[in-house]
């Protein structure tokens, strides 16, 4: 038993944040601020401390004084790096992202999926079919080939069912490139059990897809599948993109 002194402890984090999408957006808006917004908030805080008598007296008692402006220095802006794919190179857009390019162009090295397992609970059968269709629809632009998987349909979504099915599947086939599992929600227990088997007991590349991420309009599903294919290509030994690193 661990006994904690209440006066010396305090709660941290937001345990139910994922369930509240509105709160999550508000927290992300607070966290993702531009440099100008950071500066305005920090100088505003310094002015509030200066104008609050209690805070000023406390700092004087400590022998501290805070300027109402932060230290300024000269910065250096690095040039934009050129991103190299197999057939062409390009400079990233202003947002410094290149997801669109790597999903519509052939990466530097591509590994095809010829021998792989698809495991999912029976109640998610329709999502599994949509996932497979989307994977085959998206893979061509990336230069990948997605073959027909060996499908294992689970009668339920209990951890034991996943574990037994994965162990028997990996034991029945000699060479397996990838194990792709669809789980009903973001459950860390199922995810951890799958990764323990695939990373420790019977090493094989694995990809776990949350069923909730596949629900929505077709554009959202396509975007998720594109990212999944990029991850799978890397896990199989492929190379997505590179940059020039001169001597």
C-alpha positions, 0 to 999 in steps of 0.5 A: 500500500502506498500512502500519499500526503494530501497536502503534497499531491495534486491531480494532473492531466485530463482523463476524460479528454478524449471523450469530449471532442469540444474540450479537446479542441479548446485545449488544442487551441490553447496549446497550439499558438503562434509565436506572436500569440505566445509573446502577447500572452507572456507580456500580458502575464508580466503586466498582470504580475506588475499591476497586482499588489500581492504578486509584486510584494511577494516578488519584492520579498524574494528579491526578484524583479520581472521586466514587462518584456521578454529578452529579444535576440536575432534569429536565423531562418533556415532555408526550406529543405527539398523533399526527394521522392523516387521520381521527383523532388519538391519544396514543401508548402508554407505549412511545411507538410507534404502528406499530399505529395507522398500519397500521390507519388511513388516513394523512394522504396516500396514493399508490396504486401503479398502475405498478410493477415487481416483480423477483426471482430465479426461485428466490424465485418463491413468496416473490414471490407471498406478498409480493404477496398480503400487500401486497394484504391489508394495503393496504386498511386503510391506504387504499392501492391496490396494482395488478398489477405488471409482473413480471420473473423473473430466471434467477439472482441475480447483480449483472449480471442485476439491473442488465441487467433493471432498466435494460431495464425502466426503459427500456421504460416511460415512467412507473414509480412504483416498482421493488420488488426482492427480493434473496436475502440482505442483500448490500450489493453487490446493494443498492448496484447497485440503488440506483445505478441508481435514484438516479443513472442512471435516477431512480425510487423503489425498494424492496429487500426481503430474502428472509430477512425474508419467511421465517417465520410469517404474522404476521411476514411481515404485519408486514414487509409493513406496514412496507414499504408505509409506506416505499413510501407515503413514497417516492411522496410520501405523508404518514403522520402529523403532530403539532401545531406551534403558533406 
